[in-house]
Amino acid sequence: MAHDEREKYLIRYAGDFAPFVVQSAEGSWVTTTEGQRILDFTSGQISSTLGHNHPRIAAAVERSLREVIHLNSWMVNEDVLELARRLAELLPEPLLRSILLNTGSETNEVAFRLAKKYTGKFEMVGLTRSFHGLVAGTNSLTYSMGHKGNGPLMPGSFAIPAPYEYRCPIRHCRDACDKLCLDVGFETVDQSSVGSLAAMVVEPVLSTGGIIPLPDGYLEAAKQKCDERDMLLIVDEAQTGFGRTGSMFAFEHDDVVPDILTVSKTLGGGVPLGATVTSAEIEERCVERGFLHLTTHVSDPMPAAAGLAVLDVIDEEELVARAAASGDYLFARLRELQERHEEIGDVRGRGLLVGVELVTDRESREPASALGAAVTNECLRLGLSMNIVKGDGSQTNCLRLAPPLSVTHGEIDTAVDILDQALTSCKAAGRAAAHARD
């Protein structure tokens, strides 16, 4: 399909489309209709955990298509039951009961509704730079994309400063967070609240907001803030769950168990699948109080079959350990690059969710926005797909690298070499343009 046909028939839901059409995808690579092979360091939409078109996922989906594709929402099949059981076995107590859905927005919407039903309260607290979805409820707690032109948010939606160590949001510390931003944030919430605080929602790594890992001890401190106010803690692991950060779940880094956990992208391996998981106590009280959540594809068999295949392959191929090792290798290669390029101000992240922040200089740390856009486009031209995360007025300029957990060291070398080449050529072009203006 030609580019003008795409513009004619498709709604541009996130700006312009990529300057090519994809023919196929396998492993860490996608191939265009013109035959170009592109190394995919975004894992699709951060979802192709095992690599594109893993044969085990394809086989599981094919089996489900033959047996049962879809059921009425009050019916469940064996794959749905088995996936819920497997999730409970993977997670610490008291996380036990799941609802299987399709997207991260859905899983968070359910989490918010459970928290409100359980507590009988309605106010929600999130972090600036967060991304939890773009449907009505989750959009109100998504602060990385801006809200201009979208009408009023859900009542009782509060934002507190994200613990961005490279750019302290309260201008207090530099490169090491002492969590004062959490204290100040909750002081503001307490002064603004009408006394109906239901829950706080956090991502262990704020990905869309600039690859910002929560500092050591932050999640534990946040849980304490919630407990002091009889709030629930919701952890959104859409982008971090199932090995992405080098541990099965990123909340394990702080040894904190959330009251409600949401998972999505990485669970389906490219198939639309997510889950909201909570304790028996929370589920039972919510049901007693009339909890209801019906969607067309809740508990659908086919995505559940894919999720089981994903869990099997993660276990059999030891992808959690591989992600940790490959992440270390990627970090080492990027820090070598940082030594050669002054414009790389920071390299951060966990496992295979890595950010490279570009600045005009390391002292001022002014975001190098034009360079970031140019480098992203040049990398794509050279055969590397990654994206830049900067949000709406977020004052950051961070390249996001999130390859499949199955990525090889050779593919990492290829990606870093392309990034090196793109940085070099784009900086030279920028200098030439500046000289011409003079």
C-alpha positions as CSV (number, residue, x, y, z in Angstrom):
1,M,0.0,0.0,0.0
2,A,1.4,3.4,-1.0
3,H,2.0,6.1,1.6
4,D,-0.8,8.2,0.2
5,E,-3.2,5.3,0.6
6,R,-2.3,5.0,4.3
7,E,-3.0,8.6,4.8
8,K,-6.3,8.2,2.9
9,Y,-7.6,5.2,4.8
10,L,-5.9,5.2,8.3
11,I,-6.4,7.6,11.3
12,R,-2.9,8.8,12.3
13,Y,-3.1,7.8,15.9
14,A,0.4,8.8,16.8
15,G,1.6,11.2,14.2
16,D,3.1,10.0,10.9
17,F,3.6,6.3,10.1
18,A,7.0,4.8,9.5
19,P,8.3,5.5,6.0
20,F,7.9,1.9,4.9
21,V,5.4,-1.0,4.9
22,V,6.3,-4.2,6.8
23,Q,6.2,-7.5,4.9
24,S,7.3,-9.9,7.7
25,A,9.1,-10.2,11.0
26,E,11.2,-12.8,12.7
27,G,13.3,-12.8,15.8
28,S,14.9,-9.3,16.3
29,W,14.3,-8.3,12.7
30,V,11.5,-6.9,10.5
31,T,11.5,-6.9,6.7
32,T,9.9,-4.3,4.6
33,T,8.0,-4.8,1.3
34,E,11.0,-3.4,-0.4
35,G,13.3,-6.0,1.1
36,Q,15.1,-3.9,3.7
37,R,15.9,-5.7,7.0
38,I,15.5,-3.5,10.1
39,L,16.8,-4.5,13.5
40,D,13.9,-3.9,15.9
41,F,15.1,-2.5,19.2
42,T,11.6,-1.7,20.4
43,S,10.4,-5.3,20.3
44,G,7.4,-4.2,18.4
45,Q,5.4,-2.1,20.9
46,I,7.7,-3.4,23.7
47,S,5.7,-6.6,23.4
48,S,7.6,-9.2,21.4
49,T,9.3,-10.5,24.4
50,L,10.6,-13.7,22.7
51,G,11.3,-12.0,19.4
52,H,8.9,-11.7,16.5
53,N,6.8,-14.6,15.4
54,H,8.2,-17.1,17.9
55,P,7.2,-20.6,16.6
56,R,5.9,-21.7,20.0
57,I,3.5,-18.7,20.1
58,A,2.4,-19.4,16.6
59,A,1.8,-23.1,17.4
60,A,-0.2,-22.2,20.5
61,V,-2.4,-19.7,18.6
62,E,-2.9,-22.2,15.8
63,R,-4.0,-24.9,18.3
64,S,-6.4,-22.5,20.0
65,L,-7.9,-21.4,16.6
66,R,-8.7,-25.0,15.9
67,E,-10.2,-25.7,19.4
68,V,-11.9,-22.5,20.6
69,I,-11.3,-18.9,19.7
70,H,-13.9,-17.0,21.7
71,L,-16.5,-17.7,24.5
72,N,-19.1,-15.8,26.4
73,S,-17.6,-13.8,29.2
74,W,-18.9,-16.1,31.9
75,M,-17.3,-19.2,30.4
76,V,-13.6,-20.0,30.7
77,N,-11.5,-22.7,29.1
78,E,-8.6,-24.7,30.4
79,D,-6.0,-22.3,29.0
80,V,-7.5,-19.4,30.9
81,L,-7.5,-21.4,34.1
82,E,-4.0,-22.7,33.6
83,L,-2.6,-19.2,32.9
84,A,-4.2,-17.8,36.0
85,R,-2.7,-20.7,38.0
86,R,0.7,-20.1,36.5
87,L,0.6,-16.4,37.3
88,A,-0.3,-17.2,40.9
89,E,2.7,-19.6,41.1
90,L,5.1,-17.0,39.7
91,L,4.0,-14.3,42.1
92,P,4.5,-13.9,45.8
93,E,1.6,-14.1,48.3
94,P,-1.0,-12.8,48.6
95,L,-1.2,-12.1,44.8
96,L,-3.5,-15.0,43.7
97,R,-6.5,-14.0,41.6
98,S,-6.4,-12.7,38.0
99,I,-8.6,-11.3,35.3
100,L,-7.3,-11.8,31.8
101,L,-7.7,-8.9,29.4
102,N,-6.1,-7.5,26.3
103,T,-4.2,-4.2,26.8
104,G,-2.4,-2.3,29.4
105,S,-5.0,0.3,29.5
106,E,-7.6,-2.3,30.3
107,T,-5.6,-3.9,33.0
108,N,-5.0,-0.5,34.7
109,E,-8.6,0.5,34.3
110,V,-9.6,-2.7,36.2
111,A,-6.9,-2.1,38.8
112,F,-8.2,1.5,39.4
113,R,-11.8,0.2,39.7
114,L,-10.8,-2.6,42.1
115,A,-9.0,-0.1,44.3
116,K,-12.0,2.3,44.4
117,K,-14.4,-0.5,45.1
118,Y,-12.2,-2.1,47.8
119,T,-11.5,1.1,49.7
120,G,-14.8,2.9,49.0
121,K,-12.7,6.0,48.0
122,F,-12.0,7.6,44.7
123,E,-8.8,9.7,44.7
124,M,-5.8,8.3,42.8
125,V,-2.1,9.3,42.9
126,G,0.4,8.9,40.0
127,L,3.8,10.1,39.0
128,T,4.6,12.8,36.6
129,R,6.2,11.2,33.4
130,S,4.0,8.1,33.9
131,F,2.2,6.2,31.2
132,H,-0.7,3.9,32.2
133,G,-2.9,4.1,29.1
134,L,-5.0,6.5,27.2
135,V,-8.6,5.5,27.9
136,A,-10.6,7.9,30.2
137,G,-9.6,6.6,33.6
138,T,-6.0,5.6,32.8
139,N,-5.4,8.8,30.8
140,S,-6.1,10.8,33.9
141,L,-3.1,9.2,35.6
142,T,-0.9,9.3,32.5
143,Y,1.3,12.4,32.8
144,S,4.0,11.8,30.2
145,M,1.8,12.7,27.2
146,G,0.1,15.9,28.3
147,H,-3.7,16.4,28.5
148,K,-4.2,19.5,26.5
149,G,-7.4,19.4,24.4
150,N,-8.7,16.2,25.9
151,G,-11.3,17.7,28.3
152,P,-11.5,17.2,32.0
153,L,-9.7,14.5,33.8
154,M,-11.3,12.0,36.2
155,P,-12.0,13.8,39.5
156,G,-9.5,13.1,42.3
157,S,-6.4,12.6,40.0
158,F,-3.2,13.7,41.5
159,A,0.4,13.8,40.2
160,I,3.5,13.9,42.4
161,P,7.1,14.4,41.0
162,A,8.8,11.4,39.4
163,P,12.1,10.5,41.0
164,Y,14.2,11.5,38.0
165,E,17.7,11.3,39.3
166,Y,19.4,12.9,36.3
167,R,17.0,15.9,36.4
168,C,15.7,16.3,40.0
169,P,12.1,17.6,39.6
170,I,12.4,19.7,42.8
171,R,15.9,20.9,42.1
172,H,17.1,19.3,45.3
173,C,19.6,16.6,44.4
174,R,21.8,15.6,41.5
175,D,22.3,12.0,40.2
176,A,21.2,10.5,43.6
177,C,17.6,10.6,44.9
178,D,17.0,10.8,48.6
179,K,13.2,10.5,48.1
180,L,12.4,14.0,49.3
181,C,10.3,14.4,46.1
182,L,8.1,11.6,47.5
183,D,7.7,13.4,50.8
184,V,7.0,16.8,49.1
185,G,4.6,15.1,46.7
186,F,2.5,13.5,49.4
187,E,2.4,16.7,51.4
188,T,0.8,18.4,48.4
189,V,-1.6,15.5,47.9
190,D,-2.6,15.6,51.6
191,Q,-3.3,19.3,51.3
192,S,-5.4,18.8,48.1
193,S,-7.2,15.6,49.0
194,V,-10.9,15.6,50.2
195,G,-10.0,12.6,52.3
196,S,-10.8,9.9,49.8
197,L,-7.4,8.6,48.8
198,A,-7.8,5.1,47.2
199,A,-4.5,4.1,45.6
200,M,-1.2,5.1,44.2
201,V,0.0,3.7,40.8
202,V,3.6,3.4,39.8
203,E,5.8,1.9,37.1
204,P,9.1,0.4,38.4
205,V,10.8,2.0,35.3
206,L,9.0,5.0,33.9
207,S,9.6,4.0,30.3
208,T,7.6,6.5,28.2
209,G,8.6,9.2,30.6
210,G,12.3,8.8,29.8
211,I,13.5,5.3,31.0
212,I,13.6,6.4,34.7
213,P,14.1,3.5,37.1
214,L,12.7,4.1,40.6
215,P,15.6,4.6,42.9
216,D,16.5,2.0,45.5
217,G,14.0,2.0,48.3
218,Y,11.5,4.2,46.5
219,L,8.9,1.5,46.1
220,E,9.2,0.5,49.7
221,A,8.8,4.2,50.8
222,A,5.8,4.6,48.5
223,K,4.2,1.5,50.0
224,Q,4.7,3.0,53.4
225,K,3.0,6.2,52.3
226,C,0.1,4.2,51.1
227,D,-0.2,2.2,54.2
228,E,-0.2,5.3,56.4
229,R,-3.2,6.6,54.4
230,D,-5.1,3.3,54.0
231,M,-4.4,3.4,50.3
232,L,-3.5,0.5,48.0
233,L,-0.3,0.3,45.9
234,I,-0.8,-0.6,42.3
235,V,2.3,-1.6,40.3
236,D,2.1,-1.3,36.5
237,E,4.5,-3.8,34.9
238,A,3.2,-3.5,31.3
239,Q,6.8,-2.9,30.0
240,T,8.9,-4.4,32.8
241,G,7.3,-7.7,33.6
242,F,8.4,-11.2,32.6
243,G,12.2,-10.7,32.5
244,R,12.5,-7.4,30.7
245,T,14.5,-5.8,33.5
246,G,16.6,-8.9,34.3
247,S,14.2,-10.2,37.0
248,M,10.9,-11.9,36.5
249,F,9.1,-8.8,37.9
250,A,10.7,-5.4,38.4
251,F,9.0,-4.9,41.8
252,E,11.2,-7.7,43.1
253,H,14.1,-5.2,43.0
254,D,12.8,-3.6,46.1
255,D,11.3,-6.7,47.7
256,V,7.9,-5.0,47.9
257,V,4.6,-6.8,47.0
258,P,2.0,-4.6,45.5
259,D,-1.7,-4.8,46.5
260,I,-2.6,-5.0,42.8
261,L,-0.3,-5.9,39.9
262,T,-1.0,-5.2,36.2
263,V,0.9,-6.9,33.4
264,S,0.3,-6.8,29.7
265,K,2.7,-6.2,26.7
266,T,5.4,-8.7,27.7
267,L,2.9,-11.4,28.7
268,G,1.5,-12.0,25.2
269,G,4.7,-11.9,23.2
270,G,2.9,-9.8,20.6
271,V,-0.6,-11.2,21.1
272,P,-3.0,-8.8,22.9
273,L,-3.0,-10.1,26.4
274,G,-2.9,-8.6,29.9
275,A,-3.8,-9.4,33.4
276,T,-4.8,-7.7,36.6
277,V,-3.7,-9.7,39.7
278,T,-4.7,-9.1,43.3
279,S,-5.3,-10.9,46.6
280,A,-8.2,-13.1,47.5
281,E,-9.1,-10.6,50.2
282,I,-9.4,-7.7,47.8
283,E,-11.2,-9.7,45.2
284,E,-13.7,-11.1,47.6
285,R,-14.6,-7.7,49.2
286,C,-14.9,-6.1,45.7
287,V,-17.3,-8.9,44.6
288,E,-19.3,-8.5,47.8
289,R,-19.6,-4.8,46.9
290,G,-20.8,-5.5,43.4
291,F,-17.7,-5.3,41.3
292,L,-18.5,-5.7,37.6
293,H,-16.2,-5.5,34.6
294,L,-17.3,-6.9,31.3
295,T,-15.4,-6.5,28.0
296,T,-16.0,-8.4,24.8
297,H,-12.7,-10.3,25.0
298,V,-12.3,-10.9,28.8
299,S,-10.9,-14.4,29.4
300,D,-10.5,-15.1,25.7
301,P,-8.9,-18.5,25.1
302,M,-6.6,-17.7,22.2
303,P,-4.5,-15.0,24.0
304,A,-4.3,-17.2,27.1
305,A,-2.8,-20.0,25.0
306,A,-0.2,-17.5,23.7
307,G,0.6,-16.4,27.3
308,L,1.2,-20.0,28.4
309,A,3.6,-20.4,25.5
310,V,5.4,-17.2,26.5
311,L,5.9,-18.4,30.1
312,D,7.1,-21.8,28.9
313,V,9.7,-20.3,26.6
314,I,10.9,-17.8,29.2
315,D,11.5,-20.7,31.5
316,E,13.0,-23.2,29.0
317,E,15.3,-20.7,27.3
318,E,16.3,-19.0,30.6
319,L,15.4,-15.6,29.2
320,V,15.3,-13.8,32.5
321,A,19.0,-14.6,33.1
322,R,19.8,-13.9,29.5
323,A,18.1,-10.5,29.7
324,A,20.2,-9.6,32.7
325,A,23.4,-10.7,31.0
326,S,22.5,-9.1,27.6
327,G,21.5,-5.9,29.5
328,D,24.9,-5.8,31.1
329,Y,26.5,-6.2,27.7
330,L,24.3,-3.5,26.2
331,F,25.1,-1.1,29.0
332,A,28.8,-1.7,28.6
333,R,28.7,-1.0,24.9
334,L,26.7,2.1,25.3
335,R,29.0,3.5,28.0
336,E,31.9,3.0,25.5
337,L,29.9,5.1,23.1
338,Q,29.3,7.7,25.9
339,E,33.1,8.1,26.2
340,R,33.3,9.1,22.5
341,H,30.2,11.3,22.3
342,E,29.9,14.2,24.7
343,E,26.2,14.5,23.8
344,I,25.4,11.2,25.6
345,G,24.6,12.7,29.0
346,D,23.3,9.6,30.7
347,V,22.8,5.8,30.1
348,R,20.3,4.3,32.4
349,G,17.7,1.6,32.9
350,R,17.5,-2.0,34.0
351,G,18.1,-5.2,32.0
352,L,17.0,-4.8,28.4
353,L,15.0,-1.6,29.0
354,V,17.7,1.1,28.5
355,G,17.7,4.8,27.9
356,V,20.3,7.0,26.3
357,E,19.7,10.7,27.1
358,L,21.1,13.2,24.6
359,V,22.1,16.7,25.8
360,T,23.8,19.7,24.3
361,D,26.5,19.5,26.9
362,R,26.9,17.5,30.1
363,E,27.2,20.5,32.4
364,S,23.9,22.3,31.5
365,R,22.2,19.0,30.6
366,E,20.0,20.9,28.1
367,P,18.1,18.4,26.0
368,A,19.4,18.0,22.5
369,S,16.0,17.7,20.9
370,A,17.0,18.4,17.3
371,L,19.9,15.9,17.5
372,G,17.6,13.3,19.1
373,A,15.1,13.5,16.2
374,A,17.9,13.4,13.6
375,V,19.6,10.4,15.2
376,T,16.4,8.5,15.4
377,N,15.6,9.0,11.7
378,E,19.2,8.3,10.6
379,C,19.3,5.0,12.6
380,L,16.1,3.9,10.9
381,R,17.6,4.8,7.5
382,L,20.6,2.7,8.4
383,G,18.5,-0.3,9.6
384,L,17.9,0.2,13.3
385,S,14.5,0.9,14.8
386,M,14.3,2.5,18.2
387,N,12.3,5.5,19.4
388,I,12.8,8.7,21.3
389,V,10.7,9.3,24.4
390,K,10.2,12.8,25.4
391,G,6.5,13.3,26.1
392,D,4.7,16.6,26.3
393,G,6.9,19.3,27.8
394,S,8.9,16.6,29.7
395,Q,12.3,18.4,29.3
396,T,14.1,15.2,28.3
397,N,15.4,13.7,25.1
398,C,16.0,10.0,25.7
399,L,16.5,7.2,23.1
400,R,14.7,4.0,24.2
401,L,16.3,0.6,23.5
402,A,14.2,-2.4,24.3
403,P,15.2,-5.4,22.1
404,P,13.7,-8.9,22.5
405,L,15.0,-10.9,25.5
406,S,16.4,-13.3,22.9
407,V,18.7,-10.6,21.4
408,T,22.2,-11.8,20.6
409,H,25.4,-10.0,21.5
410,G,26.1,-9.7,17.7
411,E,22.8,-7.9,17.3
412,I,23.6,-5.6,20.2
413,D,26.9,-4.8,18.5
414,T,25.2,-4.0,15.2
415,A,22.7,-1.7,17.0
416,V,25.4,0.2,18.9
417,D,27.6,0.5,15.7
418,I,24.6,2.0,13.8
419,L,23.9,4.4,16.7
420,D,27.6,5.4,16.7
421,Q,27.4,6.0,13.0
422,A,24.2,8.0,13.3
423,L,25.5,10.2,16.1
424,T,28.7,10.9,14.2
425,S,27.0,11.8,10.9
426,C,24.2,13.9,12.5
427,K,26.6,15.9,14.6
428,A,28.7,16.6,11.5
429,A,25.5,17.7,9.6
430,G,24.5,19.9,12.5
431,R,27.9,21.6,12.6
432,A,27.8,22.1,8.8
433,A,24.4,23.7,9.0
434,A,25.5,26.0,11.8
435,H,28.6,27.0,9.8
436,A,26.4,27.8,6.8
437,R,24.2,30.0,8.9
438,D,27.2,31.9,10.1
